[in-house]
Amino acid sequence: MGSKKGTTDAGDGAARAIGLPADCRMAAMAALYGELRGALDAPATALDGRAVERVDTAALQLLTLFRREAAARGRAVSWLGASEVLCEAAGTLGLSQALDLPAHAPA
């Protein structure tokens, strides 16, 4: 069901944190999908997109669908941060609002 690398879960229904990979493109989608799907059972999920250096439309679509499904289930989703690359790609595709990305602050 995908790698748990970058995922933190207390196993007791606590919030879960998922770190997005630096290369967040099609090749990473199977593992990321498994992590996100598992996170739908947690009351809250924090996504960490600070390490993202490459991202494609498929990854952004997956994240958008995850946020929609989490909202439909009454689950909270927040961001620990998002890289400039992630913010720019989401902005280009008009998904910044749907993803509720935090404002990117230059390093």
Backbone hydrogen bonds in HBPLUS format (Angstrom, degrees):
<---DONOR---> <-ACCEPTOR-->    atom                        ^
c    i                          cat <-CA-CA->   ^        H-A-AA   ^      H-
h    n   atom  resd res      DA  || num        DHA   H-A  angle D-A-AA Bond
n    s   type  num  typ     dist DA aas  dist angle  dist       angle   num
A0007-THR N   A0004-LYS O   2.95 MM   3  5.28 147.0  2.06 140.1 136.8     1
A0019-GLY N   A0006-GLY O   2.71 MM  13  4.68 151.4  1.79 132.8 142.6     2
A0008-THR N   A0017-ALA O   2.84 MM   9  5.07 149.2  1.93 143.5 151.7     3
A0017-ALA N   A0008-THR O   3.05 MM   9  5.07 150.3  2.14 134.0 143.4     4
A0016-ARG N   A0044-ALA O   2.90 MM  28  6.32 156.6  1.96 145.1 150.5     5
A0046-ALA N   A0016-ARG O   2.76 MM  30  6.24 154.9  1.82 154.5 163.2     6
A0018-ILE N   A0046-ALA O   2.90 MM  28  6.31 157.8  1.95 158.1 164.0     7
A0048-ASP N   A0018-ILE O   2.85 MM  30  6.05 159.2  1.89 156.5 153.9     8
A0020-LEU N   A0048-ASP O   2.86 MM  28  5.89 171.0  1.86 151.5 154.5     9
A0053-GLU N   A0022-ALA O   2.73 MM  31  4.97 168.0  1.74 129.0 133.3    10
A0054-ARG N   A0022-ALA O   2.97 MM  32  6.35 152.5  2.05 169.5 167.2    11
A0024-CYS N   A0054-ARG O   2.75 MM  30  5.67 147.8  1.85 155.9 151.7    12
A0028-ALA N   A0025-ARG O   2.81 MM   3  5.69 151.7  1.89 135.6 142.5    13
A0029-MET N   A0026-MET O   3.08 MM   3  5.19 160.9  2.12 109.8 115.9    14
A0032-LEU N   A0028-ALA O   3.06 MM   4  6.18 168.7  2.07 157.5 161.0    15
A0033-TYR N   A0029-MET O   2.71 MM   4  5.65 158.8  1.75 147.1 153.5    16
A0034-GLY N   A0030-ALA O   3.14 MM   4  6.33 160.5  2.18 144.3 148.7    17
A0035-GLU N   A0031-ALA O   3.09 MM   4  6.40 157.3  2.14 149.1 155.1    18
A0036-LEU N   A0032-LEU O   2.88 MM   4  6.10 166.9  1.90 158.2 161.6    19
A0037-ARG N   A0033-TYR O   2.83 MM   4  5.95 162.7  1.86 153.5 158.9    20
A0038-GLY N   A0034-GLY O   3.05 MM   4  6.17 159.6  2.10 143.9 149.1    21
A0039-ALA N   A0035-GLU O   3.02 MM   4  6.22 140.3  2.18 139.8 151.0    22
A0039-ALA N   A0036-LEU O   3.07 MM   3  4.95 121.4  2.43  91.3 106.7    23
A0040-LEU N   A0037-ARG O   3.25 MM   3  5.50 152.7  2.33 103.2 111.0    24
A0041-ASP N   A0038-GLY O   3.38 MM   3  6.12 168.7  2.39 116.0 119.2    25
A0042-ALA N   A0039-ALA O   2.99 MM   3  5.25 152.4  2.07 108.2 116.7    26
A0076-ALA N   A0043-PRO O   3.12 MM  33  6.44 164.4  2.15 148.5 145.1    27
A0045-THR N   A0076-ALA O   2.80 MM  31  6.24 147.3  1.91 146.4 156.9    28
A0078-SER N   A0045-THR O   2.86 MM  33  6.34 156.1  1.92 155.9 163.6    29
A0047-LEU N   A0078-SER O   2.78 MM  31  6.17 166.2  1.80 154.0 153.2    30
A0080-LEU N   A0047-LEU O   2.73 MM  33  5.89 163.5  1.75 150.1 153.3    31
A0049-GLY N   A0081-GLY O   2.80 MM  32  5.60 153.8  1.87 156.9 150.7    32
A0052-VAL N   A0049-GLY O   3.37 MM   3  5.53 159.7  2.41 105.7 111.6    33
A0083-SER N   A0049-GLY O   2.92 MM  34  5.93 143.5  2.06 126.0 119.6    34
A0060-LEU N   A0056-ASP O   3.21 MM   4  6.57 162.0  2.24 152.5 157.6    35
A0061-GLN N   A0057-THR O   2.83 MM   4  6.04 153.6  1.90 153.2 160.9    36
A0062-LEU N   A0058-ALA O   2.95 MM   4  6.16 157.3  2.00 146.4 152.6    37
A0063-LEU N   A0059-ALA O   2.95 MM   4  6.22 161.6  1.99 151.6 156.1    38
A0064-THR N   A0060-LEU O   2.95 MM   4  6.10 152.7  2.03 141.5 149.3    39
A0065-LEU N   A0061-GLN O   2.91 MM   4  6.15 161.8  1.95 152.7 157.1    40
A0066-PHE N   A0062-LEU O   2.91 MM   4  6.12 154.0  1.98 147.5 155.2    41
A0067-ARG N   A0063-LEU O   2.98 MM   4  6.24 161.5  2.02 148.0 152.0    42
A0068-ARG N   A0064-THR O   3.03 MM   4  6.30 159.3  2.08 149.0 154.7    43
A0069-GLU N   A0065-LEU O   2.93 MM   4  6.10 165.3  1.95 152.0 155.9    44
A0070-ALA N   A0066-PHE O   2.85 MM   4  5.98 162.2  1.88 153.4 159.0    45
A0071-ALA N   A0067-ARG O   2.95 MM   4  6.08 159.8  1.99 145.9 151.3    46
A0072-ALA N   A0068-ARG O   2.93 MM   4  6.16 154.5  1.99 145.7 153.1    47
A0073-ARG N   A0069-GLU O   3.03 MM   4  6.28 137.3  2.22 142.1 152.9    48
A0073-ARG N   A0070-ALA O   3.14 MM   3  5.13 129.4  2.41  94.6 107.9    49
A0075-ARG N   A0070-ALA O   2.74 MM   5  4.86 166.8  1.76 151.9 147.1    50
A0074-GLY N   A0071-ALA O   3.00 MM   3  4.91 158.3  2.05 102.4 108.9    51
A0087-CYS N   A0083-SER O   2.99 MM   4  6.28 165.9  2.01 153.4 157.3    52
A0088-GLU N   A0084-GLU O   2.84 MM   4  5.99 163.3  1.87 154.2 158.8    53
A0089-ALA N   A0085-VAL O   2.98 MM   4  6.11 163.7  2.01 149.7 154.3    54
A0090-ALA N   A0086-LEU O   3.03 MM   4  6.15 165.3  2.05 149.9 154.2    55
A0091-GLY N   A0087-CYS O   2.92 MM   4  6.05 153.7  1.98 143.7 151.6    56
A0092-THR N   A0088-GLU O   2.89 MM   4  6.09 156.8  1.94 149.8 155.5    57
A0093-LEU N   A0089-ALA O   3.14 MM   4  6.39 150.4  2.23 145.7 152.7    58
A0095-LEU N   A0090-ALA O   2.71 MM   5  4.80 162.4  1.74 152.3 149.4    59
A0094-GLY N   A0091-GLY O   3.10 MM   3  4.92 153.0  2.17  97.7 106.0    60
A0099-LEU N   A0095-LEU O   2.87 MM   4  5.97 151.6  1.95 154.8 161.8    61
A0100-ASP N   A0096-SER O   2.88 MM   4  5.83 117.6  2.28 131.3 147.6    62
A0101-LEU N   A0096-SER O   3.26 MM   5  5.67 156.5  2.32 150.8 156.7    63
A0100-ASP N   A0097-GLN O   3.08 MM   3  4.75 136.2  2.28  90.7 103.6    64
